[in-house]
Amino acid sequence: MELKPGSRWKSAVCDGEVVVVRAAKAPAVLECGGHAMVPHAAERPVGVTAAADRSEGILTGKRYVDEESGVEILCSKAGKGSLSMDGRPLQVKAAKALPSSD
Amino acid sequence: MNTGLLLEMAAETFPDRVAVGSLKDGLTYGELAARARAGGAWIASHGDGPVVFIGLNSAAVPAGIFASAEIGRPFAPLNYRLADEELRRLLARTAPSVAIVDDDMIDRVQGTPGVVLVSRSALDAACADPRYRQSDKPEVEADIAVLLFTSGTTGEPKAAVLRHRHLASYVISTVEFMHADEDEAALVSVPPYHIAGVAASLTAVYSGRRMVYLPTFTPEAWVDLAVSEKITHAMLVPTMLGRVLGVLEARGEHLPHMRAISYGGGRMPRPVIERVMAFLPQVEFVNGYGLTETSSTVAVLNAGDHRKAIASSDPAVRRRLGSVGRPLPSLELEIRDPDGKSLPPGVAGEVYVRGEQIAGEYLHRKVIRDDGWFATNDSGWLDEEGYLFVEGRLDDVIVRGGENISPGEIEDALRAHPNVADVAVLGLPDDQWGERVAAVIVAKGPAPSIDDLAGWVKARLRSTKTPQTWEFRGELPYNDTGKLLRRVLKQELLQTAEAG
């Protein structure tokens, strides 16, 4: 799968949706609930369920990163599955508190 | 990513929270998203090209921004304060386009070739029309989000290009999604054609902070609205903040609901920030430095920095009140010499930035380098702790006998004089020194003598920075967002010199 910045994906196992903020250095598979995510415009497959160890959930507005591939993902819709990349769990990117300047 | 997704996320998460307007009858995030969908479909039915906006601040601004994103068109707000002829010339440059125009301004731009004019009331009606609200979401490639005609203090306005990826990157790297409390409200008073006006719509929506628009700025109307809407956050350019402070002091109004005021878009006179901090002690002050071409803020002097600087006895810390703070953690910033070599702390040069929010592009002309660095054309230096001091536009730096002199520093010194209301310092050609320092003074109370003013500067700076040419004026030329029109002033002084 080509994880281009700005590309949108949805979970095969839950309501979760994400957008790619920073591309991966090399081709890799982005998964939610342990299953490869599908393009935003595609139909969600039926009968796929989240793996037990990939069910912590994702939250809207949180950013998720994978150090090894450099990928950064923004969750645009919450879901029950959790994100991984070629089987490696993604980490929540710590928010930096910045004062509002606009 | 498309900036439209920012609103989609907000509407999905908090559909019933008020996004724009008063708590009683404002538009919710769900409603704003529905309006963006409908407005986009309606605009698309009128013609191709950018979505121009000519009008006062209102809820139509975010509706227009997000409607444009919805249909993948650039949003191009124009300065309605321009003279009719200039406004029509700018509008013609956007053709083919669809222009949303305030009903009472539409006659000013009739007959511009290639531009379909629609009134703002017609857009409002379409946004509420079920036929358009039920449109399918179009599949669009997110490309140019906003075209902003820069204020043109240096000539014919250039159309700065901000792509969705720049603005979205700015928002998600600086704002935590929906972190605002439900009682927070931001007063937006910078005009829609200013980068801060555009950025305010995007960051407020993503943070979940209600926006209240001031149609057009006067300090009295700003204070009235801040009080009646229990405003907690606001952004002002320094000249606006100075005028607001005047009204607050006159009324004895301390804005008990206000929590944070940010300022930027020009140099903040030290006496003004000191006075306003003392007058509104509960308010956090934030200085944001950025350019249109950098998708708004690239450096921030936060509230803690302000307090530390005021309280410190260390001159290096105290002077940081005159800095623009430190670069955002999401980008890189360097000071370089004219050959492009990176300079150490304490040495002034040109400010360069690099990062995902940096657009550095005008229509038909990319000015960002291949390696991603953007030269701001601002002169500045960093202190040992990484605080950035911006001295002004590179072109405004006065070079006197090989010495670089920043007008801002001299202006700050003169503005602290009790009989100086306003001041502009600039360089004029000089046979002996290359350039000489000239000061234009607007006096307050009894006009000070030249000797008095020269002695005042000499005592605070040094003799090479003491203006050699002095002129007194009733007022200085500013554009409508509070930027001093140095170029205009310089032309006038040169003509006076020639005539004399």
Interface residues (C-beta under 8 A of the other chain):
Chain A: P5 G6 R8 V19 V20 V21 A41 T60 G61 K62 R63 L74 S76 K77 A78 A95 K96 A97 L98 P99 S100 S101 D102
Chain B: M1 N2 L5 E8 M9 E12 T13 E139 A142 H164 R165 S169 I172 T174 V175 E176 F177 M178 A186 A196 A199 A200 T203 A204 Y206 S207 R209 H233 M235 A260 S262 G264 E284 V286 N287 G288 G290 S296 T297 V300 N302 A303 L328 P329 S330
